[in-house]
Amino acid sequence: MPVKNNIKKIRKERGIKQVRMAEELEVTRQTFTAIENNKYNPSLELALKIVKYFELPIEEVFILKEEEKYEK
């Protein structure tokens, strides 16, 4: 099951620059870009830091997408 996130949406709604957030979370901007674009899942530690940074419940930031199952 893939994990998706709302990081980019939340960050933009709050007017936070990507570079600033990456610096404050002690990751590179490139890593942060990959996470926002769902190309890379953050470590559990980083995911918890992001949730704490936004002061939101984890389910508002990260979404576990269930794969659709097709019957034959």
WOJO-V956119 format. One record per pair of residues at least 24 apart in sequence whose C-alpha atoms are under 6 Angstrom apart, sorted by the first residue. I is the first residue (numbers start at 1). J is the second residue. If there is no record, write none. Layout:
i->{I	I}
j->{J	J}
This chain:
i->{1	1	1	2	3	3	3	4	4	5	5	5	6	7	8}
j->{65	66	67	65	63	64	65	62	63	61	62	63	61	36	36}
